[in-house]
Structure formats: structure tokens, C-alpha cells
Amino acid sequence: MTFRGAAVPAEPGQSVGAALVAAGILDWRTTRRAGRPRGLFCGIGVCFDCLITIDGVPDRRACLVPAADGMRLGDSPQDHLAEDGSARDSRDASQGGGRGEDA
């Protein structure tokens, strides 16, 4: 996998989020209003803090996506978040609600 042009190793069975944290990458996006850094928080797909763009698809939850060779990881665009910080993407929104990030 690559993140911001740098190689990120991953172990078999690791999520994208776990691989990023293991590589020392603790945040990969910022909150919409306050610009606070966000990365892996709950690790179980509930909080939506770990949203990331994977292979050009925004708003994927890094904690739920299995890491795979060749993945291109990038910062998640903030214009894909609702005002309360939850994901607008129906793929994620149908699997649980988000929480206000700047609360």
C-alpha cells in the first residue's frame, strides 16, 4: 500500500487503519470545522474518525477495510462529510451513525 506516496507495510489480516498505525501514521484527515487531526479511534466502525480515500473512493472506514497490496491511500476530502461529521456515503451510513467530531 502507499499513503501520501510512501510505502506502508501490512500484515495478513490487518485493516488499513491498523497498518497505518503500525507504520507510525496516527492521523490522515482533519475535522471539517476545527481542523483537528483524526485517525483510528474506536477501531470497530462506529465513530467514523478513520475515514480515508482508498483507490480514489472517499469516505471508507480504515478500521473495516482489509489491507491489500497495491492500495493507494489518501486524505479523505472534507466535502464528503455532513455538518455533524458523519459520512454522507450510503455505503458507510447504512452501517451505523457518525458522531459530532468537534463536540
Residue, then its C-alpha position, 0 to 999 in steps of 0.5 A: m500500500t502507499f499513503r501520501g506516496a510512501a510505502v506502508p507495510a501490512e500484515p495478513g489480516q490487518s485493516v488499513g487503519a491498523a497498518l497505518v498505525a503500525a507504520g507510525i501514521l496516527d492521523w490522515r484527515t482533519t475535522r471539517r470545522a476545527g481542523r483537528p487531526r483524526g485517525l483510528f479511534c474506536g477501531i470497530g466502525v462506529c465513530f467514523d474518525c478513520l475515514i480515508t480515500i482508498d483507490g480514489v473512493p472517499d469516505r471508507r472506514a480504515c478500521l473495516v477495510p482489509a489491507a491489500d497490496g497495491m492500495r493507494l491511500g489518501d486524505s479523505p476530502q472534507d466535502h464528503l462529510a455532513e455538518d455533524g461529521s458523519a459520512r454522507d456515503s450510503r455505503d458507510a451510513s447504512q452501517g451505523g451513525g457518525r458522531g459530532e467530531d468537534a463536540 
